[in-house]
């Protein structure tokens, strides 16, 4: 389990070690290294998802390790409360950024297609405590950030204060 401490409260996450071992190890290592500390949820879309894990409060992107293999074909679904890896149009481009689904988003699931959109987003965990914190984050006021040409940016930063790996995999 991993605890994500935010300025809105704590989110406790169970990782799907058996379904997404590469993704879980990647996420756990970033958490253990303190990489997520003082980053923000930089993309917040009500009734969709909240995304964070790679940007600092000034919207500068943190340097990451190499991208990992996309494990979206693991049978898990982007349903409410699950965590999935964010990525670019390159299917295997996920690094540190992740999102938490605020509602069921099955349109983000792996479809078997090899196109970037059809490949899907790798679900690797589930919020087991703190979904109300996720909902509170999803409800913050957002706007446009000119410097990065980015929409849906919280007007007041939603910070990840720290992460703690509560237990290691068996």
C-alpha positions in Angstrom: 0.0 0.0 0.0 1.1 3.5 -0.7 -0.1 6.7 1.1 -0.3 9.8 -0.9 -0.4 12.8 1.5 -1.9 15.9 -0.2 -2.9 19.3 1.0 -6.5 18.1 0.8 -6.0 14.9 2.8 -4.5 11.4 2.5 -5.2 8.9 -0.3 -4.3 5.3 0.4 -3.7 3.1 -2.6 -3.5 -0.7 -3.1 -1.3 -1.7 -6.0 -2.3 -4.5 -8.4 1.1 -6.2 -8.3 -0.1 -9.3 -10.1 -1.8 -7.4 -12.9 0.8 -4.7 -13.6 4.1 -5.7 -12.0 6.3 -3.3 -14.1 4.0 -0.3 -13.5 3.7 -1.1 -9.8 7.4 -1.4 -9.3 7.9 1.9 -11.3 5.3 3.7 -9.2 6.6 2.3 -5.9 10.2 3.3 -6.7 9.1 6.9 -7.5 7.2 7.0 -4.2 10.1 5.4 -2.2 12.5 7.9 -3.7 10.4 10.9 -2.7 10.0 11.9 -6.3 6.3 12.8 -5.9 7.0 15.0 -2.9 6.1 18.7 -3.6 4.6 17.9 -7.0 1.0 18.9 -7.9 -2.1 17.5 -9.4 -1.7 19.7 -12.5 -4.7 18.5 -14.5 -8.1 18.2 -12.9 -11.3 17.5 -14.9 -14.5 17.1 -12.9 -16.4 13.9 -13.6 -13.4 12.4 -15.3 -10.0 12.3 -13.5 -7.3 14.0 -11.6 -3.7 13.8 -12.9 -0.4 14.4 -11.1 3.0 13.1 -10.3 5.3 15.0 -12.6 4.9 18.7 -12.3 6.1 21.2 -9.7 3.9 24.1 -8.4 5.4 26.4 -11.0 4.3 23.9 -13.7 7.8 22.9 -14.5 8.1 19.2 -15.4 10.4 17.0 -13.2 13.1 14.9 -14.9 12.0 11.2 -14.9 13.5 7.8 -15.4 13.1 6.0 -18.7 9.5 5.2 -19.9 8.0 1.8 -19.1 6.1 -0.8 -21.0 2.4 -0.2 -21.2 0.5 -2.9 -19.2 -3.0 -1.7 -20.2 -3.8 -5.2 -21.6 -3.9 -6.6 -18.0 -7.7 -7.0 -17.8 -8.2 -4.2 -15.3 -10.6 -1.4 -16.2 -10.5 2.4 -15.7 -13.3 2.5 -13.2 -14.0 5.0 -10.4 -11.2 5.0 -7.9 -8.5 3.2 -10.0 -5.1 4.6 -10.7 -3.7 4.5 -14.2 -0.5 5.7 -15.9 -0.6 8.9 -18.0 1.2 8.8 -21.2 1.7 10.6 -24.6 0.5 9.3 -27.9 3.5 6.9 -27.7 1.9 3.7 -26.2 5.0 3.0 -24.1 5.8 6.5 -22.9 4.5 6.4 -19.2 7.1 7.6 -16.6 5.9 9.2 -13.4 2.6 10.9 -14.1 -0.5 9.0 -13.1 -4.2 9.7 -12.8 -7.1 8.7 -10.5 -10.4 8.0 -12.2 -13.2 10.1 -10.7 -15.8 8.1 -12.6 -15.9 4.9 -14.7 -13.9 5.7 -17.8 -14.0 2.5 -19.7 -13.2 4.5 -22.9 -9.6 4.6 -21.6 -9.4 0.8 -21.4 -7.3 -1.5 -23.7 -9.4 -2.5 -26.7 -6.9 -4.8 -28.4 -6.2 -2.2 -31.1 -2.6 -1.3 -31.7 -3.4 2.4 -32.3 -2.4 4.7 -29.4 -6.1 5.4 -28.5 -7.0 1.8 -28.7 -4.1 0.5 -26.6 -5.5 2.2 -23.5 -4.0 3.4 -20.2 -2.5 0.9 -17.7 -4.6 0.5 -14.5 -2.3 -0.4 -11.7 -4.0 0.4 -8.4 -7.1 1.3 -6.4 -7.9 3.9 -3.9 -8.9 2.0 -0.7 -9.2 5.0 1.5 -9.5 8.7 0.7 -11.8 8.7 -2.3 -13.5 11.7 -0.7 -10.1 13.5 -1.0 -10.0 12.6 -4.7 -13.5 14.0 -5.1 -12.5 17.2 -3.3 -9.5 17.6 -5.6 -11.8 17.0 -8.6 -14.0 19.9 -7.4 -11.4 22.6 -7.2 -11.6 25.6 -9.5 -9.4 25.3 -12.6 -8.3 27.5 -15.4 -5.9 28.0 -18.3 -2.2 28.2 -17.8 -0.8 30.4 -20.5 2.9 29.5 -20.0 2.3 25.8 -20.9 -0.8 26.2 -23.0 -2.6 24.0 -20.5 -6.2 23.8 -19.5 -7.8 22.3 -16.4 -5.0 23.5 -14.1 -6.1 24.2 -10.5 -6.0 27.9 -9.7 -4.7 27.1 -6.2 -2.1 24.3 -6.4 -3.2 20.9 -5.2 0.0 19.5 -3.7 1.3 16.1 -3.1 3.2 16.7 0.1 4.7 13.3 0.4 4.3 9.6 -0.4 4.9 6.6 1.9 5.3 3.0 0.9 3.5 1.4 3.7 4.2 -2.2 2.8 6.4 -3.9 0.2 5.0 -6.6 -2.1 5.2 -10.2 -0.9 
